């Protein structure tokens, strides 16, 4: 019975500590990802002309 009483007293504090640690970890992950996306090199994208075949003439337009 004493163990149950102690557990009921300590459990909410353990949950709060766990929640605070998870919040800290998620904040660190978010900042790391934000820095990674800022540091990523920017690619130059080019638009390629895609040729398609006309069904009637079977020639590239």
N, C-alpha and C positions, 0 to 999 in steps of 0.2 A: 504494500500500500504506500509505503514511503517513496519507493522508486517512482510510482505513478504521479505522486504529488510533485516530486522534484522535476520529472519530465514535463509535466504540464506548466510548470513555472519557467523552465529553461527553453522549451520548444519555440515560443514566439520570438525570443531573442535570437535564437539560431536562424530562424526564418528571415528575420530582418537583416542579419549579417549576410546571409546567403543572397538575398535580394540586392543588397548594396554591392556585393562583389560582382554579381552578374551585370548590374548597371555599369559598374566601372569597366568591366571587360567589354561590354558592347560599345561604350563610348570610345575606348581605345581602338577597337576594330573600325568604327566609323571614321575616326580621324585618320587612321592608317590608310583606309581605302580612299578617303578624300585626297590625301597627299599623293597617293599612287596615281590617281586619275589626273591630278594636276601635273605630275612629273612625266606622264606618258607623252611620248613624242607625237606630234601631230602629223598625220599622213596627208599627203596631197592626193586627193581623189580625182580621177579623170573619168570622163564619161566616154565610153566606147560606143562607136556606132555599130549597132547590130543589124546585120543584113538578114532579111527574110525572103523567102521564095514565094513568088506569086503562084497561086495554085493553077491558074489557067495557062500561063506561059512557061512555068517552071524556070524562070530566070530570076536572078537576084536583082532586087530593085534598089 
